[in-house]
């Protein structure tokens, strides 16, 4: 097992503990004999959220996965959410894509910026530079580290009032935001419409932000997601509150028109729609927003 495999396993191990919908959906697929075990699932991508400050953000975080052979691809800009993002292609096809986003901290009012910086400034220099990226245990520990002090409930609420993304990151830090099941690779329920119907039968609630299915302009990338798990958070003053945690995404990448003539047995990743879509991702972000979690 490579260092990268160990890092990904560490991420998924803690993620499963935090997101009960992962096991609920997986067990239902196994029960329906769509899968024999969880390892049969193709993971389309995993996503992380960061704070866009000099010593953190995309420029820092991307170094972890680029060390393992990932290559930086397209960038995205979400004006209303004040968020930038970039995706990274894996060195091998069995590995998930990586999607990293960052809050554009400088675009907020001085009050909000001061709140964020009061936490992120505790990280004096780029922490990735101090990690042995060839040590899976060390990388895993970093990805689940607190980074800065536990926020106050008051600060969390102030951030949430202007940016639910900011509030999510200030408490959750680098915890895995979501992983994504590739539905087109399943033996059954291999369209997103069919898979969504299957998921809803398990009692899992799907986000309806931008519609249950978010579709790219070319019609070749379809995405949906569960509503974020609500987790008990303990703030610095001892207050216990339920806040948004992580969620599960589902994606269907359709075959590119120029490869439509190929028999399905010959279709590989390179024959399907690649990358992401700003309009889709913009609504997927909202899986952790209160507009969705209040529906639970």
Number of C-alpha atoms within 10 A of each C-alpha: 5 10 15 20 13 16 22 16 14 18 19 17 11 13 21 14 11 18 19 15 23 21 13 14 19 21 18 16 21 14 12 11 12 18 18 14 13 13 9 13 18 17 20 21 22 22 19 20 28 27 24 20 19 14 18 21 22 23 15 18 22 21 15 20 19 15 12 16 15 20 16 16 11 12 16 17 17 16 10 8 16 17 22 20 21 19 23 22 22 19 15 10 12 11 17 22 23 21 24 21 24 25 24 21 20 13 11 15 10 11 10 19 15 15 16 23 14 13 15 20 15 11 13 10 13 15 14 18 11 8 14 12 20 15 13 19 14 13 21 17 14 15 19 16 13 15 16 15 14 16 19 16 19 12 16 22 13 16 21 17 11 14 19 21 22 28 23 22 21 27 23 22 21 20 22 21 24 24 25 23 23 22 26 19 16 17 10 15 18 16 18 22 16 12 20 21 12 16 20 13 12 13 11 18 19 25 26 20 21 15 12 18 23 23 20 16 12 9 11 16 23 22 26 30 28 27 31 27 21 19 15 13 18 17 18 13 11 10 11 13 13 11 21 24 26 26 27 24 26 23 25 25 23 18 22 15 11 9 14 13 9 11 8 10 6 8 13 10 12 11 17 19 17 16 16 18 18 15 16 21 18 20 20 24 17 21 28 24 23 16 13 19 19 9 11 12
